[in-house]
Amino acid sequence: MTKFSVLILGSASASPTLTRNPSAQLVNINEQYYLVDCGEGTQSRLREHKIKFQRLHHIFISHLHGDHYLGLLGLLQTMHLLGRTLSLNIYGPKQLKEIIDINLSYSHSTLKYSLVFHETNIEKPTILLENEQITVSSIPLDHRIPCTGFLFKEKIKPRIVNIEEVNKLGIPKYALNKLKNGDDFCFPESGKIIKNEVLTFNPEPSCSYAYCSDTKFNERIIKQIKDVSVLYHEATFLERDIKRVVTTYHSTARQAAEIAQKSNAKLLIIGHFSNRYKDLNLLLNEAKLVFEHTVLGLENLTFEIA
């Protein structure tokens, strides 16, 4: 079975509180880790969950407001001190590389490992990473400064071999990989062909996760995230504070729910909560009036996508 989950490491906006940390999430796809945003204190949260830093090979930064990246420099330095030698991929705005380089320069530091920087495209969706399991694409958002979300999509999975039927018909083991890829089987001696659908079951459904960090209400993203399995969308304010939304380029809980509804998401996770709200159920209830399948993205919660 596929492993695809999201661990919430931080859900606060602007600044940390005693109970909430700035934005950070850990996406786990078949035990491959992807860190999404890295607010202050992220490495402490990773330690609490016993996540080994050396297993992180890809870090995605949505934009350059401090609550989304100020934990990155410390994490990079800690990896260095722990003796990391494997290269690390960082995806983010082009100015992020300059920030990292200046920090290393002024501290007279040389990392023991290489940083591979990938600039995000704020104009149009762009594939940032592709491997045998997934693609990760940027989602252009609408914030006060250049900002992107990230869409994690599983590729079509292999078909599931019907072992009982394969054994009954005497299909050799060397043919199994081709069966998983959808090929028919032909007996070389007789030329008899067994159709793939006889020998396999349909694959597990492919899942997806959209991370939409700081943004005002933006219907342009709906086409890209259509039918997403799980949507994370910031919900900084309540509708009663709509004036704050206009000036800060953030979203209300209701607006996040409208994006989930219009994109036909299966589940909505809301986060990036303003510290003005002591009772987060106010935000949850506002969203659920529009989109019932909404949950709070609180620290230490893990959401199983597959």
C-alpha positions as a Markdown table, in Angstrom:
| # | Residue | x | y | z |
|---|---|---|---|---|
| 1 | Met | 0.0 | 0.0 | 0.0 |
| 2 | Thr | 1.1 | 3.5 | -0.7 |
| 3 | Lys | 2.2 | 5.8 | 2.1 |
| 4 | Phe | 1.1 | 9.4 | 1.6 |
| 5 | Ser | 0.7 | 11.7 | 4.6 |
| 6 | Val | 1.1 | 15.2 | 5.8 |
| 7 | Leu | 2.4 | 16.1 | 9.3 |
| 8 | Ile | 1.6 | 19.6 | 10.5 |
| 9 | Leu | 4.6 | 21.2 | 12.2 |
| 10 | Gly | 3.3 | 24.8 | 12.4 |
| 11 | Ser | -0.1 | 26.5 | 11.9 |
| 12 | Ala | 0.4 | 30.0 | 13.2 |
| 13 | Ser | 0.6 | 33.2 | 11.1 |
| 14 | Ala | 3.2 | 36.0 | 11.4 |
| 15 | Ser | 4.7 | 35.0 | 14.8 |
| 16 | Pro | 4.8 | 31.9 | 17.0 |
| 17 | Thr | 2.8 | 31.5 | 20.2 |
| 18 | Leu | 3.2 | 29.2 | 23.2 |
| 19 | Thr | 1.0 | 26.6 | 21.4 |
| 20 | Arg | 1.5 | 27.3 | 17.7 |
| 21 | Asn | 4.5 | 27.5 | 15.5 |
| 22 | Pro | 4.9 | 29.3 | 12.1 |
| 23 | Ser | 4.2 | 27.5 | 8.9 |
| 24 | Ala | 5.9 | 24.1 | 8.2 |
| 25 | Gln | 4.7 | 20.7 | 7.1 |
| 26 | Leu | 6.3 | 17.4 | 6.3 |
| 27 | Val | 5.0 | 15.4 | 3.4 |
| 28 | Asn | 5.8 | 11.7 | 3.5 |
| 29 | Ile | 5.4 | 9.7 | 0.3 |
| 30 | Asn | 6.5 | 6.1 | 0.8 |
| 31 | Glu | 9.0 | 7.2 | 3.4 |
| 32 | Gln | 10.5 | 9.9 | 1.2 |
| 33 | Tyr | 10.3 | 13.2 | 3.1 |
| 34 | Tyr | 9.5 | 16.6 | 1.6 |
| 35 | Leu | 9.6 | 19.7 | 3.9 |
| 36 | Val | 7.2 | 22.4 | 2.9 |
| 37 | Asp | 8.0 | 25.8 | 4.4 |
| 38 | Cys | 10.3 | 26.2 | 7.3 |
| 39 | Gly | 9.2 | 28.7 | 9.9 |
| 40 | Glu | 11.0 | 29.5 | 13.1 |
| 41 | Gly | 11.4 | 26.4 | 15.3 |
| 42 | Thr | 10.9 | 23.9 | 12.6 |
| 43 | Gln | 14.0 | 21.8 | 13.4 |
| 44 | Ser | 12.8 | 21.5 | 17.0 |
| 45 | Arg | 9.4 | 20.2 | 15.8 |
| 46 | Leu | 11.2 | 17.7 | 13.5 |
| 47 | Arg | 13.2 | 16.5 | 16.5 |
| 48 | Glu | 10.1 | 16.1 | 18.6 |
| 49 | His | 8.8 | 13.7 | 15.9 |
| 50 | Lys | 12.1 | 11.9 | 15.6 |
| 51 | Ile | 12.5 | 12.9 | 11.9 |
| 52 | Lys | 16.2 | 12.4 | 10.9 |
| 53 | Phe | 17.4 | 15.6 | 9.2 |
| 54 | Gln | 19.6 | 13.6 | 6.8 |
| 55 | Arg | 16.5 | 12.0 | 5.3 |
| 56 | Leu | 15.4 | 15.4 | 4.0 |
| 57 | His | 16.5 | 15.9 | 0.4 |
| 58 | His | 13.9 | 18.4 | -0.8 |
| 59 | Ile | 12.7 | 21.6 | 0.9 |
| 60 | Phe | 10.0 | 23.8 | -0.6 |
| 61 | Ile | 9.7 | 27.5 | 0.4 |
| 62 | Ser | 6.5 | 29.3 | -0.7 |
| 63 | His | 7.7 | 32.9 | -0.2 |
| 64 | Leu | 10.0 | 35.2 | 1.7 |
| 65 | His | 7.8 | 36.3 | 4.6 |
| 66 | Gly | 9.7 | 35.3 | 7.8 |
| 67 | Asp | 7.1 | 33.0 | 9.2 |
| 68 | His | 7.7 | 30.7 | 6.2 |
| 69 | Tyr | 11.4 | 30.5 | 5.9 |
| 70 | Leu | 13.3 | 31.9 | 9.0 |
| 71 | Gly | 13.9 | 28.4 | 10.3 |
| 72 | Leu | 15.7 | 27.3 | 7.2 |
| 73 | Leu | 19.1 | 28.9 | 7.9 |
| 74 | Gly | 19.3 | 27.2 | 11.2 |
| 75 | Leu | 18.3 | 23.9 | 9.8 |
| 76 | Leu | 20.9 | 24.1 | 7.1 |
| 77 | Gln | 23.6 | 24.9 | 9.7 |
| 78 | Thr | 22.5 | 22.0 | 11.9 |
| 79 | Met | 22.7 | 19.6 | 8.9 |
| 80 | His | 26.3 | 20.8 | 8.4 |
| 81 | Leu | 27.2 | 20.3 | 12.0 |
| 82 | Leu | 25.7 | 16.8 | 11.9 |
| 83 | Gly | 28.1 | 15.9 | 9.1 |
| 84 | Arg | 25.7 | 15.8 | 6.1 |
| 85 | Thr | 27.4 | 15.2 | 2.8 |
| 86 | Leu | 24.5 | 14.5 | 0.5 |
| 87 | Ser | 23.3 | 17.4 | -1.6 |
| 88 | Leu | 20.1 | 19.2 | -0.6 |
| 89 | Asn | 17.5 | 20.5 | -3.1 |
| 90 | Ile | 15.8 | 23.8 | -2.2 |
| 91 | Tyr | 12.9 | 25.2 | -4.2 |
| 92 | Gly | 11.8 | 28.8 | -3.7 |
| 93 | Pro | 12.0 | 32.5 | -4.9 |
| 94 | Lys | 15.3 | 33.4 | -6.6 |
| 95 | Gln | 16.1 | 35.9 | -3.7 |
| 96 | Leu | 16.2 | 32.9 | -1.3 |
| 97 | Lys | 19.6 | 31.8 | -2.7 |
| 98 | Glu | 21.0 | 35.3 | -2.2 |
| 99 | Ile | 19.8 | 35.3 | 1.5 |
| 100 | Ile | 21.4 | 31.9 | 2.1 |
| 101 | Asp | 24.7 | 32.9 | 0.3 |
| 102 | Ile | 24.9 | 36.2 | 2.3 |
| 103 | Asn | 24.3 | 34.4 | 5.6 |
| 104 | Leu | 27.0 | 31.8 | 4.8 |
| 105 | Ser | 29.4 | 34.6 | 3.6 |
| 106 | Tyr | 29.1 | 36.8 | 6.7 |
| 107 | Ser | 29.4 | 33.9 | 9.1 |
| 108 | His | 32.4 | 32.6 | 7.1 |
| 109 | Ser | 30.7 | 29.2 | 6.8 |
| 110 | Thr | 31.2 | 26.6 | 4.1 |
| 111 | Leu | 28.7 | 23.8 | 4.2 |
| 112 | Lys | 30.0 | 20.2 | 3.9 |
| 113 | Tyr | 27.3 | 19.4 | 1.4 |
| 114 | Ser | 26.0 | 21.2 | -1.7 |
| 115 | Leu | 22.8 | 23.1 | -2.1 |
| 116 | Val | 21.0 | 22.7 | -5.4 |
| 117 | Phe | 18.7 | 25.7 | -5.8 |
| 118 | His | 15.5 | 25.6 | -8.0 |
| 119 | Glu | 13.8 | 28.9 | -8.7 |
| 120 | Thr | 10.0 | 28.8 | -8.5 |
| 121 | Asn | 7.9 | 30.3 | -11.3 |
| 122 | Ile | 5.3 | 32.8 | -10.0 |
| 123 | Glu | 3.7 | 33.4 | -13.4 |
| 124 | Lys | 2.5 | 29.9 | -14.3 |
| 125 | Pro | 2.3 | 26.3 | -12.9 |
| 126 | Thr | 5.7 | 24.6 | -13.4 |
| 127 | Ile | 6.9 | 21.1 | -12.6 |
| 128 | Leu | 9.7 | 21.5 | -10.1 |
| 129 | Leu | 10.4 | 17.9 | -9.3 |
| 130 | Glu | 9.6 | 14.6 | -11.0 |
| 131 | Asn | 10.6 | 11.1 | -9.9 |
| 132 | Glu | 9.2 | 7.6 | -10.4 |
| 133 | Gln | 6.5 | 8.2 | -7.9 |
| 134 | Ile | 5.3 | 11.8 | -8.1 |
| 135 | Thr | 5.5 | 15.2 | -9.6 |
| 136 | Val | 5.6 | 18.4 | -7.6 |
| 137 | Ser | 4.4 | 21.6 | -9.3 |
| 138 | Ser | 4.3 | 25.2 | -8.3 |
| 139 | Ile | 0.9 | 26.9 | -7.8 |
| 140 | Pro | 1.0 | 30.7 | -8.5 |
| 141 | Leu | -0.7 | 32.5 | -5.6 |
| 142 | Asp | -1.8 | 36.1 | -5.0 |
| 143 | His | 0.0 | 37.6 | -2.1 |
| 144 | Arg | 1.7 | 40.9 | -1.2 |
| 145 | Ile | 5.1 | 39.4 | -2.4 |
| 146 | Pro | 5.8 | 36.6 | -5.0 |
| 147 | Cys | 4.4 | 33.4 | -3.6 |
| 148 | Thr | 3.7 | 29.9 | -4.8 |
| 149 | Gly | 1.9 | 26.9 | -3.4 |
| 150 | Phe | 2.9 | 23.3 | -4.2 |
| 151 | Leu | 0.9 | 20.5 | -5.8 |
| 152 | Phe | 2.1 | 16.9 | -5.0 |
| 153 | Lys | 0.6 | 14.4 | -7.4 |
| 154 | Glu | 1.2 | 10.7 | -7.5 |
| 155 | Lys | 1.7 | 9.2 | -10.9 |
| 156 | Ile | -0.5 | 6.4 | -12.2 |
| 157 | Lys | 0.3 | 3.4 | -10.1 |
| 158 | Pro | 1.2 | -0.1 | -11.4 |
| 159 | Arg | -1.6 | -2.5 | -12.0 |
| 160 | Ile | -2.1 | -5.2 | -9.3 |
| 161 | Val | -1.2 | -8.7 | -10.3 |
| 162 | Asn | -3.9 | -11.3 | -9.8 |
| 163 | Ile | -1.6 | -13.9 | -8.2 |
| 164 | Glu | -4.2 | -16.6 | -8.2 |
| 165 | Glu | -4.9 | -16.3 | -11.9 |
| 166 | Val | -1.3 | -16.0 | -12.8 |
| 167 | Asn | -0.4 | -19.2 | -10.9 |
| 168 | Lys | -3.4 | -21.0 | -12.4 |
| 169 | Leu | -2.4 | -20.2 | -15.9 |
| 170 | Gly | 1.3 | -20.8 | -15.4 |
| 171 | Ile | 2.5 | -17.3 | -16.2 |
| 172 | Pro | 6.3 | -17.1 | -15.6 |
| 173 | Lys | 7.6 | -14.6 | -13.0 |
| 174 | Tyr | 9.7 | -12.7 | -15.5 |
| 175 | Ala | 6.4 | -11.4 | -17.0 |
| 176 | Leu | 5.1 | -9.9 | -13.8 |
| 177 | Asn | 6.6 | -6.4 | -14.3 |
| 178 | Lys | 5.2 | -6.1 | -17.8 |
| 179 | Leu | 1.8 | -7.2 | -16.5 |
| 180 | Lys | 2.0 | -4.4 | -13.9 |
| 181 | Asn | 2.7 | -2.0 | -16.7 |
| 182 | Gly | -0.5 | -3.1 | -18.5 |
| 183 | Asp | 0.9 | -5.5 | -21.1 |
| 184 | Asp | -0.8 | -8.6 | -22.3 |
| 185 | Phe | 1.0 | -12.0 | -22.0 |
| 186 | Cys | 1.8 | -14.1 | -24.9 |
| 187 | Phe | 2.9 | -17.8 | -24.5 |
| 188 | Pro | 6.0 | -18.0 | -26.7 |
| 189 | Glu | 5.4 | -21.7 | -27.7 |
| 190 | Ser | 1.8 | -21.5 | -28.7 |
| 191 | Gly | 1.4 | -17.8 | -29.4 |
| 192 | Lys | -1.7 | -17.7 | -27.2 |
| 193 | Ile | -2.4 | -14.3 | -25.8 |
| 194 | Ile | -3.9 | -13.7 | -22.3 |
| 195 | Lys | -5.4 | -10.2 | -21.9 |
| 196 | Asn | -4.0 | -8.0 | -19.1 |
| 197 | Glu | -7.4 | -7.5 | -17.5 |
| 198 | Val | -7.6 | -11.2 | -16.9 |
| 199 | Leu | -4.2 | -11.3 | -15.1 |
| 200 | Thr | -4.4 | -8.0 | -13.1 |
| 201 | Phe | -6.7 | -5.7 | -11.1 |
| 202 | Asn | -7.0 | -2.0 | -11.5 |
| 203 | Pro | -4.3 | 0.0 | -9.7 |
| 204 | Glu | -4.8 | 1.8 | -6.5 |
| 205 | Pro | -6.1 | 5.3 | -7.1 |
| 206 | Ser | -3.5 | 8.0 | -7.4 |
| 207 | Cys | -3.7 | 10.8 | -4.7 |
| 208 | Ser | -2.7 | 14.4 | -4.6 |
| 209 | Tyr | -2.0 | 17.2 | -2.1 |
| 210 | Ala | -2.2 | 20.9 | -2.7 |
| 211 | Tyr | -0.5 | 23.3 | -0.3 |
| 212 | Cys | -1.8 | 26.8 | -0.8 |
| 213 | Ser | 0.1 | 29.1 | 1.6 |
| 214 | Asp | -0.4 | 32.8 | 1.9 |
| 215 | Thr | -2.9 | 34.1 | -0.7 |
| 216 | Lys | -6.0 | 36.1 | -1.0 |
| 217 | Phe | -9.1 | 34.5 | -2.6 |
| 218 | Asn | -7.8 | 33.4 | -6.0 |
| 219 | Glu | -10.1 | 31.3 | -8.3 |
| 220 | Arg | -7.4 | 31.0 | -10.9 |
| 221 | Ile | -5.9 | 28.1 | -9.0 |
| 222 | Ile | -9.1 | 26.0 | -9.2 |
| 223 | Lys | -8.3 | 24.6 | -12.6 |
| 224 | Gln | -4.9 | 23.3 | -11.4 |
| 225 | Ile | -6.1 | 21.7 | -8.2 |
| 226 | Lys | -9.3 | 20.3 | -9.6 |
| 227 | Asp | -10.4 | 17.0 | -7.8 |
| 228 | Val | -7.4 | 17.2 | -5.4 |
| 229 | Ser | -7.5 | 14.6 | -2.7 |
| 230 | Val | -6.5 | 17.0 | 0.1 |
| 231 | Leu | -6.3 | 20.8 | 0.0 |
| 232 | Tyr | -4.4 | 22.8 | 2.5 |
| 233 | His | -5.5 | 26.5 | 2.3 |
| 234 | Glu | -4.6 | 29.3 | 4.5 |
| 235 | Ala | -7.5 | 30.7 | 6.6 |
| 236 | Thr | -6.0 | 33.6 | 8.5 |
| 237 | Phe | -9.2 | 35.5 | 9.3 |
| 238 | Leu | -12.9 | 35.3 | 9.9 |
| 239 | Glu | -15.3 | 37.0 | 7.5 |
| 240 | Arg | -16.0 | 39.6 | 10.2 |
| 241 | Asp | -12.4 | 40.8 | 9.7 |
| 242 | Ile | -12.7 | 41.0 | 5.9 |
| 243 | Lys | -11.0 | 44.4 | 5.9 |
| 244 | Arg | -7.8 | 42.8 | 7.1 |
| 245 | Val | -8.0 | 40.4 | 4.2 |
| 246 | Val | -7.9 | 43.2 | 1.7 |
| 247 | Thr | -4.8 | 44.9 | 3.2 |
| 248 | Thr | -2.8 | 41.8 | 4.0 |
| 249 | Tyr | -3.7 | 39.6 | 0.9 |
| 250 | His | -4.8 | 36.7 | 3.1 |
| 251 | Ser | -8.0 | 34.6 | 3.1 |
| 252 | Thr | -10.9 | 34.1 | 5.4 |
| 253 | Ala | -12.0 | 30.6 | 6.5 |
| 254 | Arg | -15.1 | 31.0 | 4.3 |
| 255 | Gln | -13.0 | 31.8 | 1.2 |
| 256 | Ala | -10.8 | 28.8 | 1.8 |
| 257 | Ala | -13.9 | 26.7 | 1.9 |
| 258 | Glu | -15.2 | 28.2 | -1.3 |
| 259 | Ile | -11.9 | 27.2 | -3.1 |
| 260 | Ala | -12.3 | 23.7 | -1.7 |
| 261 | Gln | -15.9 | 23.4 | -2.9 |
| 262 | Lys | -15.2 | 24.8 | -6.3 |
| 263 | Ser | -12.2 | 22.6 | -6.8 |
| 264 | Asn | -14.1 | 19.5 | -5.7 |
| 265 | Ala | -11.5 | 18.7 | -3.0 |
| 266 | Lys | -12.1 | 15.6 | -0.9 |
| 267 | Leu | -10.8 | 17.2 | 2.3 |
| 268 | Leu | -9.9 | 20.8 | 3.3 |
| 269 | Ile | -7.2 | 21.5 | 5.9 |
| 270 | Ile | -7.2 | 25.1 | 7.1 |
| 271 | Gly | -4.3 | 26.8 | 8.9 |
| 272 | His | -2.1 | 29.9 | 9.2 |
| 273 | Phe | -4.4 | 31.2 | 11.9 |
| 274 | Ser | -4.2 | 34.8 | 13.1 |
| 275 | Asn | -3.2 | 35.0 | 16.8 |
| 276 | Arg | -6.2 | 37.2 | 17.4 |
| 277 | Tyr | -8.4 | 34.2 | 17.6 |
| 278 | Lys | -8.2 | 32.2 | 20.8 |
| 279 | Asp | -11.0 | 29.8 | 19.8 |
| 280 | Leu | -10.1 | 28.3 | 16.4 |
| 281 | Asn | -13.4 | 26.5 | 16.2 |
| 282 | Leu | -14.8 | 29.9 | 15.1 |
| 283 | Leu | -12.7 | 29.5 | 11.9 |
| 284 | Leu | -13.6 | 25.8 | 11.6 |
| 285 | Asn | -17.3 | 26.4 | 11.9 |
| 286 | Glu | -17.3 | 29.3 | 9.4 |
| 287 | Ala | -15.5 | 27.0 | 6.8 |
| 288 | Lys | -17.8 | 24.1 | 7.5 |
| 289 | Leu | -20.9 | 26.2 | 6.6 |
| 290 | Val | -19.6 | 26.1 | 3.0 |
| 291 | Phe | -17.5 | 22.9 | 2.9 |
| 292 | Glu | -18.4 | 20.3 | 5.4 |
| 293 | His | -15.2 | 18.2 | 5.0 |
| 294 | Thr | -13.0 | 20.8 | 6.7 |
| 295 | Val | -10.5 | 20.2 | 9.6 |
| 296 | Leu | -8.1 | 22.3 | 11.5 |
| 297 | Gly | -4.5 | 21.9 | 10.6 |
| 298 | Leu | -3.1 | 21.9 | 14.1 |
| 299 | Glu | 0.4 | 21.1 | 15.3 |
| 300 | Asn | 1.4 | 17.4 | 15.5 |
| 301 | Leu | -1.6 | 16.2 | 13.5 |
| 302 | Thr | -0.9 | 13.7 | 10.7 |
| 303 | Phe | -3.3 | 13.5 | 7.8 |
| 304 | Glu | -3.3 | 10.3 | 5.8 |
| 305 | Ile | -3.9 | 11.0 | 2.2 |
| 306 | Ala | -3.5 | 7.5 | 0.9 |
